[in-house]
Amino acid sequence: MINNIREEFHKVHFDYCAFAQLDFNSNTFISHSLKKVEKEIADAPHIFYDLASITKPLTLSVHYLKDTKSFTPDDVLLLNHRGGLPSWGRISHSNWRNVILGYKIYEAPVLYSDYSALRLMLELSPKFKKNFQEECASYWAPDVYFWKDLPAKSESPITGYRQGEAISGVVHDDNAFVIDEFCSHAGLFSTIKALSETLLSLGKKWNLLKALGEAEKKDKAKNRYILGFDRVTDLEKTLAGKGASIHTFGHLGFTGTSFWIDLEKSKGTILLTNGVRGHWYARDQLNGFRRKVGEILWKSI
């Protein structure tokens, strides 16, 4: 497995890659983190990856698992990107809350939306005794961090450039950067080990797989998002890779991150990269890598 993935890693333009296989029955995982050093590939176990939109399930979906009854029907629409909010737009540091709160929530077709994630955070926050970040952090393994809390001298891949400076250890998402405080749509960083431990903990402590399975059965309309998780809809073209079943759920991150959980197998896969370095607009290579690595990981499970 590892040699096959190394071979695929040699073919791509980005220079960091981490992957893992998760077993929710035994609550165990196997992971590797790699980086390119000149023409060689070296082990790099302590790399902190910008998780990008994987932040959404790690901040919003986790609360649904813990306290489903506190979610209003509008909250559920926002969680599953069906609340009628725009997908994205430029916001300002001083006025972003007013902008996000200004939209009317109504049941609408699926439109994947960073604005929905921000609005749900604003709707949920008053319900917590602690602040939103502290509530979220209680679900995570050590070494999952909000980007501004990353330990000094942490190694993190370059994901692009902002105002002529390399983006490394700083959130890639512009709106999260402008907001400059903890938010729900992007901004978390993690090692492969910490993300593996976090997902396994959600499975064991909060019955993630059972909750997804029950929600899937109730979803007669076959909506794209379930409890805030994306679902596999095409077994041949899915970015989860061939070998995943139709009962597979996960999430993608713009920087080149993803995880998938197959309810049939009770197994999961994770892929973390800095696939946007220099080629943020060219997704074909990254998506091909996602499919190939996913296929390799599922085959070896």
C-alpha positions as CSV (number, residue, x, y, z in Angstrom):
1,M,0.0,0.0,0.0
2,I,2.6,2.6,1.1
3,N,4.8,2.0,-1.9
4,N,1.8,2.4,-4.3
5,I,0.8,5.7,-2.7
6,R,4.4,6.9,-2.8
7,E,4.5,6.2,-6.5
8,E,1.3,8.2,-7.1
9,F,2.7,11.0,-4.9
10,H,5.7,11.3,-7.1
11,K,3.4,12.2,-10.0
12,V,1.7,15.3,-8.5
13,H,2.9,18.9,-8.1
14,F,2.2,19.3,-4.4
15,D,4.8,18.3,-1.8
16,Y,2.9,17.1,1.3
17,C,0.7,14.1,1.7
18,A,-0.8,12.2,4.6
19,F,-3.2,9.3,4.7
20,A,-4.8,6.9,7.1
21,Q,-7.1,3.8,7.3
22,L,-9.6,3.8,10.2
23,D,-11.2,0.7,11.8
24,F,-14.3,1.8,13.8
25,N,-14.9,-1.8,15.1
26,S,-11.4,-2.1,16.7
27,N,-11.1,1.7,17.3
28,T,-7.6,1.6,15.6
29,F,-5.9,3.3,12.7
30,I,-2.8,3.2,10.5
31,S,-1.4,6.4,9.2
32,H,1.5,7.9,7.3
33,S,2.6,11.5,6.6
34,L,5.1,12.3,3.8
35,K,6.9,15.2,2.2
36,K,9.1,15.6,-0.8
37,V,12.7,16.6,-0.2
38,E,14.3,17.3,-3.5
39,K,13.6,14.1,-5.4
40,E,13.1,11.9,-2.4
41,I,10.0,11.3,-0.2
42,A,10.6,11.5,3.5
43,D,8.4,10.6,6.5
44,A,6.9,13.6,8.2
45,P,4.7,12.5,11.1
46,H,4.2,15.9,12.8
47,I,2.9,18.0,9.9
48,F,-0.1,20.2,10.6
49,Y,-2.4,20.3,7.6
50,D,-4.9,23.1,6.8
51,L,-8.2,21.0,7.0
52,A,-10.2,23.7,5.2
53,S,-13.9,22.7,5.0
54,I,-13.3,19.6,7.1
55,T,-13.7,22.2,9.8
56,K,-17.5,22.1,9.1
57,P,-18.3,18.6,10.4
58,L,-15.7,19.0,13.2
59,T,-17.5,22.1,14.5
60,L,-21.2,21.8,13.4
61,S,-22.0,18.1,12.9
62,V,-20.4,17.2,16.3
63,H,-22.9,19.3,18.1
64,Y,-25.8,17.6,16.3
65,L,-24.5,14.2,17.5
66,K,-24.3,15.5,21.1
67,D,-27.5,17.5,21.3
68,T,-29.8,16.7,18.4
69,K,-32.9,18.1,20.2
70,S,-31.4,21.6,20.4
71,F,-31.4,21.9,16.6
72,T,-34.4,23.7,15.2
73,P,-35.7,22.8,11.7
74,D,-33.9,25.8,10.4
75,D,-30.7,24.7,12.0
76,V,-31.0,21.3,10.2
77,L,-31.5,23.1,6.9
78,L,-28.4,25.1,7.5
79,L,-26.4,22.0,8.5
80,N,-27.3,20.3,5.3
81,H,-26.8,23.3,3.0
82,R,-30.5,23.6,2.3
83,G,-31.3,26.9,4.0
84,G,-31.3,29.2,1.0
85,L,-28.2,31.1,1.8
86,P,-25.6,32.0,-0.9
87,S,-22.7,29.7,-1.3
88,W,-20.0,32.3,-0.8
89,G,-19.1,36.0,-1.0
90,R,-16.6,38.5,0.2
91,I,-17.2,39.6,3.8
92,S,-15.5,42.2,6.1
93,H,-14.1,41.8,9.5
94,S,-16.3,44.5,11.0
95,N,-19.6,43.6,9.5
96,W,-19.6,39.9,8.7
97,R,-22.1,38.9,11.5
98,N,-24.7,41.4,10.3
99,V,-24.3,40.2,6.7
100,I,-24.7,36.6,7.6
101,L,-27.6,37.2,10.0
102,G,-29.4,39.3,7.4
103,Y,-30.4,36.4,5.2
104,K,-33.8,34.7,5.6
105,I,-33.7,31.0,6.1
106,Y,-36.0,28.9,4.0
107,E,-36.1,25.3,2.7
108,A,-34.3,25.3,-0.7
109,P,-32.5,22.8,-3.0
110,V,-28.9,21.9,-1.9
111,L,-26.4,24.6,-2.4
112,Y,-23.1,24.0,-0.6
113,S,-22.6,27.1,1.4
114,D,-19.9,28.6,3.6
115,Y,-22.5,31.2,4.6
116,S,-24.8,28.4,5.9
117,A,-22.0,27.1,8.1
118,L,-21.3,30.6,9.5
119,R,-25.0,31.2,10.1
120,L,-25.4,27.9,11.9
121,M,-22.5,28.8,14.2
122,L,-24.2,32.1,15.0
123,E,-27.5,30.3,15.7
124,L,-25.9,27.7,17.9
125,S,-23.5,29.8,19.9
126,P,-26.1,31.4,22.4
127,K,-27.2,27.8,23.4
128,F,-23.8,26.9,24.9
129,K,-22.5,27.6,28.4
130,K,-19.0,27.9,27.0
131,N,-17.9,29.8,23.9
132,F,-18.3,28.1,20.6
133,Q,-14.6,27.3,20.2
134,E,-14.3,25.7,23.7
135,E,-17.4,23.6,23.0
136,C,-15.9,22.4,19.7
137,A,-12.5,21.6,21.2
138,S,-14.0,19.2,23.6
139,Y,-14.6,16.8,20.7
140,W,-11.1,16.9,19.3
141,A,-7.9,14.9,20.0
142,P,-4.8,16.8,21.0
143,D,-3.1,18.4,18.0
144,V,-6.3,19.7,16.4
145,Y,-6.0,23.5,16.5
146,F,-7.6,26.7,15.4
147,W,-5.0,28.2,13.1
148,K,-4.2,31.1,15.4
149,D,-3.5,28.7,18.2
150,L,-1.0,26.5,16.4
151,P,2.1,25.9,18.6
152,A,5.2,28.0,17.7
153,K,7.5,26.5,15.1
154,S,4.9,24.0,13.9
155,E,5.6,22.6,10.4
156,S,2.8,23.2,8.0
157,P,2.8,23.0,4.2
158,I,2.6,26.0,2.0
159,T,-0.9,26.2,0.5
160,G,-0.5,29.3,-1.6
161,Y,0.5,33.0,-1.4
162,R,-1.3,36.1,0.1
163,Q,0.0,39.6,-0.6
164,G,3.3,38.1,-1.8
165,E,3.9,35.9,1.3
166,A,3.7,32.2,1.5
167,I,0.6,30.8,3.4
168,S,2.0,28.3,5.9
169,G,0.5,27.8,9.3
170,V,-2.1,30.4,8.4
171,V,-5.6,29.6,7.1
172,H,-5.8,29.5,3.3
173,D,-9.5,30.5,3.2
174,D,-9.7,34.3,2.7
175,N,-13.0,34.8,4.6
176,A,-11.7,32.8,7.6
177,F,-8.5,35.0,7.4
178,V,-10.5,38.2,7.3
179,I,-12.8,37.2,10.1
180,D,-9.6,36.6,12.1
181,E,-11.4,34.6,14.9
182,F,-12.7,31.1,15.4
183,C,-15.3,30.2,12.8
184,S,-17.1,27.1,11.6
185,H,-16.5,26.9,7.8
186,A,-12.7,26.8,7.8
187,G,-9.6,27.3,10.0
188,L,-8.7,24.1,11.7
189,F,-5.3,22.5,11.4
190,S,-4.4,18.9,12.4
191,T,-1.9,16.2,12.1
192,I,-3.0,12.9,10.4
193,K,-2.8,11.2,13.8
194,A,-5.0,13.7,15.5
195,L,-7.7,13.7,12.8
196,S,-7.7,9.9,12.9
197,E,-8.1,9.9,16.7
198,T,-10.9,12.5,16.5
199,L,-13.0,10.6,13.9
200,L,-12.6,7.4,15.8
201,S,-13.7,9.1,19.0
202,L,-16.8,10.5,17.3
203,G,-17.5,6.9,16.3
204,K,-17.0,5.4,19.7
205,K,-18.2,8.2,22.1
206,W,-21.0,9.8,20.0
207,N,-22.1,6.9,17.8
208,L,-21.3,8.7,14.6
209,L,-21.8,5.7,12.3
210,K,-25.2,4.7,13.9
211,A,-26.4,8.3,13.6
212,L,-25.5,8.5,10.0
213,G,-27.1,5.2,9.2
214,E,-30.4,6.2,10.9
215,A,-30.4,9.6,9.2
216,E,-29.8,7.9,5.8
217,K,-32.7,5.6,6.3
218,K,-35.0,8.5,7.1
219,D,-33.8,10.5,4.1
220,K,-36.3,9.4,1.5
221,A,-35.4,12.3,-0.9
222,K,-31.7,11.1,-1.1
223,N,-30.4,14.6,-0.3
224,R,-26.7,15.2,-0.9
225,Y,-25.8,16.1,2.7
226,I,-26.7,14.1,5.8
227,L,-26.0,15.6,9.3
228,G,-23.6,17.9,7.5
229,F,-21.6,15.0,5.9
230,D,-21.3,14.6,2.1
231,R,-22.4,11.3,0.7
232,V,-21.1,9.1,-2.1
233,T,-23.7,9.2,-5.0
234,D,-21.7,7.8,-7.9
235,L,-19.5,4.7,-7.2
236,E,-17.5,5.1,-10.4
237,K,-16.7,8.8,-10.1
238,T,-16.6,9.5,-6.4
239,L,-13.6,11.3,-4.9
240,A,-13.7,8.7,-2.2
241,G,-12.2,6.2,-4.7
242,K,-13.4,2.9,-6.1
243,G,-14.1,0.4,-3.3
244,A,-16.3,2.7,-1.2
245,S,-19.9,1.6,-0.9
246,I,-22.9,3.8,-1.6
247,H,-23.3,4.1,2.2
248,T,-20.2,6.2,2.5
249,F,-20.1,9.6,4.1
250,G,-17.3,12.2,4.5
251,H,-16.2,15.7,3.6
252,L,-13.8,17.5,1.3
253,G,-11.5,20.4,2.0
254,F,-10.4,22.9,-0.7
255,T,-6.7,22.6,0.3
256,G,-6.7,19.0,-0.8
257,T,-8.1,17.3,2.3
258,S,-10.8,14.6,2.7
259,F,-12.1,11.8,4.8
260,W,-14.6,9.1,4.1
261,I,-16.5,6.6,6.4
262,D,-18.0,3.5,4.9
263,L,-21.0,2.4,7.1
264,E,-21.1,-1.1,5.4
265,K,-17.4,-1.8,6.3
266,S,-17.2,0.3,9.5
267,K,-14.0,1.5,8.0
268,G,-12.7,4.9,7.0
269,T,-10.0,6.7,5.0
270,I,-8.3,10.1,5.3
271,L,-6.2,12.0,2.8
272,L,-4.5,15.3,3.6
273,T,-2.5,17.3,1.1
274,N,-1.5,20.8,0.1
275,G,-2.9,20.3,-3.3
276,V,-3.6,24.0,-3.9
277,R,0.0,25.0,-3.8
278,G,0.5,26.9,-7.1
279,H,-2.4,25.1,-8.8
280,W,-5.5,26.0,-6.7
281,Y,-7.5,26.5,-9.9
282,A,-6.5,23.1,-11.5
283,R,-8.4,20.4,-9.7
284,D,-8.0,17.5,-12.1
285,Q,-4.6,16.3,-10.8
286,L,-5.7,16.6,-7.2
287,N,-9.0,14.8,-7.8
288,G,-7.3,12.1,-9.7
289,F,-4.9,11.6,-6.8
290,R,-7.8,11.5,-4.4
291,R,-9.5,8.8,-6.4
292,K,-6.3,6.7,-6.8
293,V,-5.2,6.9,-3.2
294,G,-8.8,6.2,-2.1
295,E,-8.9,3.1,-4.3
296,I,-5.6,1.9,-2.9
297,L,-6.7,2.4,0.7
298,W,-10.0,0.7,0.2
299,K,-8.4,-2.3,-1.5
300,S,-6.0,-2.8,1.3
301,I,-8.6,-2.6,4.1
